[in-house]
């Protein structure tokens, strides 16, 4: 699958580097809604944080001896000191530790990422030569996006690391997010309207699956 390579402002790249061949094994996998749903659900569940568990009646270290006589004391009848009504007693109906780390096969995760990349390759994928900016300013980058017709939510993926000047320039643009290739994931790819990959990002993503 051949894709035209452009500059970040939308202008064409001339010469032998004007096109890039995308691997069918990575960018040509037919998307399946059930696989994508499983991977996105796994991602969101993995992000959830559980409440810190509280110590209930059986967890506190207090004496189990009966507090007083059953009758004749002139007070209520009590058992041990770990009861929730006493200071230092266990918490009644406290927060409990919950497991939000569901397992998902690595092959399914990899397949989901390929399908997400394929869905963008069909509509919403732009490949640029690099993220180098002559004027690394937010206003200048906004002008480049407007010139290239890029709008809405945009995800930009670079190679091993993101160009720092580009990251700073994109930091104040609403809806624009930047990731290194290692951080590419199904949820972020699908929730953005446009996916921008650099040449380095394409090489890293293909090597990630073919290596």
N, C-alpha and C positions, 0 to 999 in steps of 0.2 A: 504494500500500500504506500504510494508516494504522496507526500504532503509538501506544499510550498512552504519554504522558510522565509520569514520576513523579519524586519527589524522591529524594535519595540514601538516605533511610531507608525508602523503599518507599511512602510516603504519596502520595496522589493529588494531581495538579495540577488546580486548578479553572479554569474560564473557557475562553476561546477557545484558550488555549495547552495545553489538556489533550491534544490529539492533534497528531501530526506526520505529514506525508505524505512517505514515502520514495520516492525516484526508482526506477522499475522498471529504468532503464538501469544503475543502480549496485547496487541491492539485490534485483533480480529476474532475475539471470542464472543460468540453470541450471548448477549446478556439474558439472565434469568432472574425474574423478580424474587423468586423464593430464596435463591442464593444471596442476592444483594440484601434482602430483608434479614436473613440470618446473620450476616456479617455486621450490618449496621446495628442490629439489636445487641450483638455481642460487644461491639465497641461502646455503646451507650451504657450497657450494664457494667462494663469494666471501669467506667469513669465514676460510677456511683460510690460515695463514701458512706460507710455505716456509722451510726451513732456510737459514742463511747459507752460500753456496757456499764451498768450500775450494779452494785452488790445487793443482792436480795437477801432475804432472811437466812437462807441456807449458806450464804457466802461470807457473812461477817463472823469474826472470831470473838464471840462472847460466850459467857457461861450458859450451859443448858439447864442449869439448876432452876427449879421452880422458884419464882420471885418471893412468894409468901404463902401463907396458909390459904387453903381453898376457902375456908369460912372463918368468920370471927375477927378478921382484920379491920373491918370497917371500910375497906376499899374494894375496888373491882378485883375480880379474879384474874390473875396473870400467870403466864407460863414463864418461859425463859426471857432473858434480857435482849435477845436479838429480834424481838417483835418490832414491827415498824413504828409503833406508837412511842417507843423510847428513843431518847437521844443516843446515837451510836448504833441503833438497830438497823436492820436491813431496809432497803427501799421497797415500798409496795408498788407492784406493777411498773417497775423501772424499765429503762431502755435496755434492749438485749442486742448482742452482737449478731449481725446478719451477714450472710455470705452473698456478695454481689459479683462474684467472679466465675461466671459460667465458662465451661470449656468449649472450645471450638477447634476442630481439626485444622492443622496448618494448611493442608491442601485446599480446604474450603475457603480459608482466609485468602490464600494466594489466588484462587479462582475468582473470588469476589472482587479483588483489586483489578485483575485483568478485565473483568466484565465492566467495572466502573470506567476504566480507561477506554475500553471499546465504545461505551455509550457516548463518551465525549468525543472520540475520534469520528463518530458518525455525525455529530453536531455539537459544536462548542469547543473544538480543540484548535489551538494556535501554537505553532512552533516558531520560536525566535532564535536568532543566532546567539545572542547573549543578552545579559541585563545591564551592560555597560551604559552609563549615562554621561553625556558631556556636561550637562547641567543637572546635578543631583538634587533637585528641588521638587517639592510636592507639586507646585504649580506647573512646572515643566513636564513632570510625569503625567499630570492630569491632561495637559495639552496633547501629549503623545497618545494617550488612550482615546481622547476625543477624535483625533486625526485618524486613528486606526479603526474607529467605530466600536470600541470596546466599552461596554457599560454593564450596569448591574453588579452582581456578586462575581468577583474574579479571584481565582486561585492561581498563584504563580509558583511553579516548582522549578528549582535550580538543581545544580549538581551536588557535589559533596557538601558544600556550604553555600549559603545565599550571599550574593553580592551585597556587602554592608551598606554601600551608598544607596543602592536600590531599596534595601529594606527600610532605611530611614526615610527615603522619599515617599515610599508607599505607606508608611506608618500612619499618616494622617488622612489617607483616602478611605472613606467609608465603604465597606464591602469588599475591600482588597486585602487578601491574606497571602503571605509568602511562606513557603516551606522548603527545606532541603529535600533531596530525593528520598532519603531514608525515612522521612516523615510522611510520605504519601500514603493516604488511607482512603478507604471507600466512603466513609461518611463525609469528609471534607470535600472530596471530589464531586459527589452527587449533589451536595447542598449549594454548590456554586453554579452560576449560569455558564461561565466561561472558564476553561482550563488552559493556562499558558505554560508550555514546557520549553526549556532551553534545550539546545543540542546535548549538553552535558546531562540534563535530566533524562532525556530519551535513552542515552547510552547507559546510564546508571540503572534505570528501570528495567531495560531489557537484560542487562547483565545480572540483575537481581533474580530474575526468573530462569535465565539460561545458564547461570553459573552454578 
